[in-house]
Structure formats: C-alpha cells, structure tokens
Amino acid sequence: MLRRPGSNGSGASDGRLGEGSQLTGGELRFEGTLRIEGVVENVKLSGQALVVGEKGRVTGRVEVASLAVYGQFDGHVSVRESVLIATGGKFTGELEMLRPSLSVQEGGIFQGNVKIVEPAAT
C-alpha cells in the first residue's frame, strides 16, 4: 500500500510499499521519495528518490534522481544524482550515472557494471 506523508507517523517518505506487499509487472511513476519494504518484481519504476528498505527486494528497471539500497536490488538503474549501497544492502546489475556519485558502505555489496553517461545536449 502506498501512503501519503504522515500517514504512518514517520514522515520519512512520500510513498511506501510495506513489508508483506508484492507488486509484479507493469510500471510505477512516483513523485518525492518511495520506500519499498516489500517485493517488487519486473516493474519499471521512475521518480525522484527510491529507497529499498532492509526488508525490500526490487528487480526491474529504475530511472530516478537518487537510489539508496538497504535491502536487495537486481536490475538496471539510470540515476541522475547519487547511489548509496548501505551496510547490508546488495546491488546486482547495471548502473548508468550522469554524475559519478556512488557510495558503498562497509558491508554493502555491489556486483555489476557502472557507466558514466554524458548529459543529453539541450
């Protein structure tokens, strides 16, 4: 279930897919920050900031400004700003970045490839 800020008392994210929830297939666009504690499989996610929580598991394609992985991510990510793989987090896949801002904390795992891409000419 996605919740609006303040509905869970934390105010930490604009949307949330809670533990025990599962989303399979399709596309989800969001504004603000989306925190995932459940399972998301084969979904294209696009928005501002994505947080894969400690109990979260995401597979698919993601286009965001920033990504933080505390759980598990497997797929392809296009990021405009920054990526954090936190202690206990695991990223497997392809990472495309507009800026080289990748942080892997001690105990975090990154298995994949990084490509720094040139911004599109305007």
C-alpha positions as CSV (number, residue, x, y, z in Angstrom):
1,M,0.0,0.0,0.0
2,L,1.3,3.5,-0.8
3,R,0.8,6.1,1.9
4,R,1.0,9.8,1.9
5,P,3.4,11.7,4.3
6,G,2.4,11.5,7.9
7,S,0.0,8.6,7.5
8,N,2.5,6.2,9.2
9,G,3.7,8.8,11.6
10,S,7.3,8.8,10.2
11,G,7.0,11.5,7.5
12,A,10.2,9.9,6.1
13,S,8.9,9.2,2.7
14,D,6.1,10.3,0.3
15,G,5.1,6.7,-0.6
16,R,5.6,3.3,0.9
17,L,5.2,-0.3,-0.2
18,G,5.2,-2.1,3.1
19,E,6.6,-5.4,4.3
20,G,4.4,-8.3,3.1
21,S,3.3,-6.4,0.0
22,Q,4.2,-7.5,-3.5
23,L,4.0,-5.7,-6.9
24,T,4.6,-7.8,-10.0
25,G,4.9,-6.4,-13.6
26,G,4.0,-3.1,-15.0
27,E,5.2,0.5,-14.5
28,L,5.0,2.8,-11.5
29,R,5.8,6.5,-11.6
30,F,6.1,8.5,-8.4
31,E,7.0,11.9,-7.0
32,G,9.1,12.6,-4.0
33,T,10.5,9.5,-2.2
34,L,9.2,6.0,-2.5
35,R,10.3,3.5,0.2
36,I,10.0,-0.2,-0.6
37,E,9.9,-2.8,2.2
38,G,8.1,-5.4,0.2
39,V,8.8,-7.2,-3.0
40,V,8.7,-5.5,-6.4
41,E,9.4,-7.8,-9.4
42,N,9.7,-6.9,-13.1
43,V,8.4,-3.4,-12.6
44,K,9.7,-0.2,-14.3
45,L,10.0,2.5,-11.5
46,S,10.6,6.1,-12.3
47,G,10.6,9.1,-10.0
48,Q,12.7,11.3,-7.7
49,A,14.2,9.1,-4.9
50,L,13.9,5.4,-4.4
51,V,14.8,3.7,-1.1
52,V,14.9,-0.1,-1.0
53,G,14.5,-0.8,2.7
54,E,16.2,-3.5,4.7
55,K,13.4,-6.0,4.0
56,G,12.8,-4.8,0.5
57,R,13.6,-6.7,-2.7
58,V,13.4,-5.0,-6.1
59,T,14.0,-6.4,-9.6
60,G,13.5,-4.4,-12.7
61,R,14.3,-1.2,-14.4
62,V,14.6,2.1,-12.4
63,E,15.0,5.7,-13.5
64,V,15.5,8.1,-10.6
65,A,17.5,11.0,-9.3
66,S,18.8,9.1,-6.3
67,L,18.8,5.5,-5.1
68,A,19.5,4.1,-1.7
69,V,19.7,0.3,-1.2
70,Y,19.5,-1.2,2.3
71,G,17.9,-4.4,1.1
72,Q,18.3,-6.1,-2.4
73,F,18.2,-4.7,-5.9
74,D,18.7,-6.6,-9.1
75,G,18.3,-4.9,-12.4
76,H,19.1,-1.8,-14.4
77,V,19.3,1.7,-12.9
78,S,19.6,5.1,-14.6
79,V,20.5,7.7,-11.9
80,R,20.8,11.4,-12.3
81,E,22.4,12.2,-8.9
82,S,23.6,9.6,-6.4
83,V,23.6,6.0,-5.3
84,L,24.1,4.6,-1.8
85,I,24.6,0.9,-1.1
86,A,24.3,0.7,2.7
87,T,25.7,-1.8,5.1
88,G,23.7,-5.0,4.5
89,G,22.5,-3.8,1.1
90,K,23.1,-5.7,-2.1
91,F,23.0,-4.2,-5.7
92,T,23.3,-6.6,-8.6
93,G,23.1,-5.3,-12.2
94,E,23.8,-2.3,-14.4
95,L,24.2,1.3,-13.2
96,E,24.2,4.3,-15.5
97,M,25.0,7.6,-13.9
98,L,25.1,11.2,-15.0
99,R,27.4,12.1,-12.2
100,P,30.0,9.7,-10.6
101,S,28.4,9.7,-7.1
102,L,28.4,6.0,-5.9
103,S,28.9,5.2,-2.3
104,V,29.2,1.6,-1.0
105,Q,29.4,1.4,2.8
106,E,31.4,-1.3,4.6
107,G,29.3,-4.4,4.5
108,G,27.4,-3.3,1.3
109,I,27.7,-5.3,-1.9
110,F,27.9,-4.0,-5.4
111,Q,28.1,-6.6,-8.2
112,G,27.7,-5.2,-11.6
113,N,28.9,-2.5,-14.1
114,V,28.9,1.3,-13.9
115,K,28.7,3.5,-16.9
116,I,29.0,7.3,-16.6
117,V,26.9,8.8,-19.3
118,E,27.1,12.3,-20.9
119,P,24.1,14.5,-20.2
120,A,21.9,15.0,-23.3
121,A,22.6,18.2,-25.2
122,T,19.8,20.8,-24.9
